[in-house]
């Protein structure tokens, strides 16, 4: 039962980890979104990255449930977290430079 529960969590973690890539859809379709929607969307992306990373780490910590899906989800979430933190640091740096 525990293994089935962790398997469902790992699939949810993978879906949540891939969800921030939906931001690219309006870009590819050349749709310009209002500033308010972009702000909300970026907040949701940050929440998805953090949630996906936490769920992935929970699944990877258990040796019995460790699988390729868990490892891929952890890598994707980790890379997206690095990207988001880099963007935040750059924004803060540019704000204080002016």
N, C-alpha and C positions, 0 to 999 in steps of 0.2 A: 504494500500500500504506500509506504514511504517513497519507494522508488518511482512509482507512477505519479505521485504528487510532485516530486522533483522534476520528472520528465515534463509535466505540464508547465511547471514554472520555467524550465529552460526554453521551451517553445515560446512562451510569453515574453521572456527576456530577449530572445532573438527578434521577435516582432517589434518590441519596443526599441531595440537597438537600431533597427533598420528604419523606423518611422521618421527620424529627422531627415532622411534623404528625400522625403516627400516635398521638402522645401524647394527642390530643384525642378519640380513639375511646372510651376508658373514661369520659371526662368526659361525653360526649354520652349514653352508655349508663347513666350514673350508677352506675358500678362503682367501689368504693373499693378501692384497692390497698394492700397492706402497705408499711410504710416502706422495707424493704429492696429491694423491687421498684422502688419509685419512685426510690430512689437509683441503682440500676443503670441504670434507664431514662434518668435525667437524664444520667448519664455517657455512655451510648451516644448520646444526642442531641447532646451537646457534641462527641463524636468525629465524628459524622456531619456536623455543621456545618463543622468544621475540614477534614475530608477533602473534602467537597463543594466548599468554597471553593478548596482547593488544586488539585483536579482541574479546576475551572472556569477558574481563572487559567491553568493550563497550556494549556488548549484555546483560550482567548481570546487568549493571547499570539501564537499562530501566525495570521498574516493569512489563510492559505489555508483554515483550518478554522473561522474565525469565522462563527458562524451565530446565528440567533435562539434556538436551544436553549441555546447556550453563554452568551449574554448573559442570558437569563432565569435560568439556573442560577446565574450569578454574582450577579445581583441578589438572588435568594432567599437564597443563602448569606450574602451580605453583610449583609442585613437581619437574618437570624437570628443572625449573629455579634454584631451590635450589640445585639440583644435579650438574648442570653446574657451578654455582657460587662456590660450594664446591671444585670442581675439579680445577677451576682456582685459588682459594686461596691456595690449596695444592701445585699446580705447582709453584706458586710464592714463597711460603714458602720454598719448596725444592730447588728452584733456588738460593735464597738468603742464604740458609744454606751452600751451597757449596761454 
